[in-house]
Structures are given as C-alpha cells and as structure tokens.
C-alpha cells in the first residue's frame, strides 16, 4: 500500500494494523520522503508517524534505506521527470519468545 492511494491518516492506520497482525519477525513499509501528495503533508512528519505507529505495535526499527527514480509528471507542461524518493523502513519484532 502506498500513501497516495488514501489519505495519510488512513494509510498510517492501515500500516499500523498490518504491523499489529503480522506473524513474521520482519516487517517493512515504504514511505514517501520528498513528495508529499497534498500541500499540508510534510514528508518528515509522515516518516516519523510511520515509525512511531509501527514501533507502537511491538516492532523495533532495524534499518532505513532510500530508493527512487525520476518519474514523469502529468500535471503541468513541460512534463519533465521529477525525482521521487521513498524510505524503506525495515522493522524487527521485539518479541523474544519461541516462534
């Protein structure tokens, strides 16, 4: 699920629910870091909220890496590629019992 499919609050609620239900030892989510989908969204706040929400479900942030590409925009001419980047957050469970 990406943040552009729904509002940021709905997206954060969904990834938090997925983290709560996950039975694996590793959980990952991609968060946009340089292209908020609405002017009032600040990418740093979205990233921080994603980390806080997932960690609140018993996960510990293990690593963060970025990835991206120059994607064409179809909003206004001249339709030039715009670099868009995401942070890939990898979490590990804090549960230490038997799997």
N, C-alpha and C positions, 0 to 999 in steps of 0.2 A: 504494500500500500504506500502511495506517495502522498505528500502533503497537498498536492494540487488537486486531488480528487474530491476533497471535502474541506471544511473549514479547519483551521489549525487546532481548535479545541476538540473537534470531533476526531481528528487524526491522532492527537495526543491521547485521547480516551481510548481509541482503538489499539494503539501500540501498548498502552498500559494494560489493557485487558488481555492482549496476546501474551505479554510477559507474565501476567498472573497465571494464565492457563498452561504455559509451556511446561513440558515434562523433560526437556533436554537440559544439558549442562551449559549450553552456549545459546545466546540469543543475540540477534543483530537487527539493526534498523538503520536506514539511510535518512539523513536529514538535510534539506537544502541549506547551504551556508552563504550563498551570495546572491540569491534572487528570490526575495520574498514575493509571494503571489498576490498580496494585497499591500498597499502602501503602509497600512498601520502595523503590519507584521515586521518585527525586527528579527533577522535570522539568528542572532546570538541568543535571543530570548527563546526561540523555538528549540535551538540546540540544548540550552540549559534545561528547559522544561522537559524535553525528551529524556535527558539523563536523569533528572530528578524523579520523573514518573516511573521509569523502569527500575531505578535503584530502590524506589519505594516498594517494589514488589519482590524484593529479596535478591536482586542482582547487583553485581559489582562491575563497574566499567573496567574493562580489560585493555582495550586499545581503541584508538581513533585514527582513521586514515581518510584521506580525501581522494576523490576521483571526479572527473568531469570531462567536458568536451565543449567545443564551440558549436552550439546548435542554432539553426536558423530561426529567426523570429518572423512571425507572420502578422504582426500588429501594425506597424507603420513602415512605409518605404524608408530606407532602401533595402530592407530585408537582409541585413548583414548578420553574419554569425555573431552570437553573443556567448561569451564563456559562461557556463553554468557549472557549478560545483556542488558536490554533496559531501557530507561527512558520513563515513560508515562507522557506526558505533558497534563494538563487539563487547558483550557483557558475558560474565561467567556467573554461575549460580553461587550463592553464598552458603547453600545447603551442604553440609559435610557428612550427611548420613549415607547409608548404602543405597546404591542406585538400583 
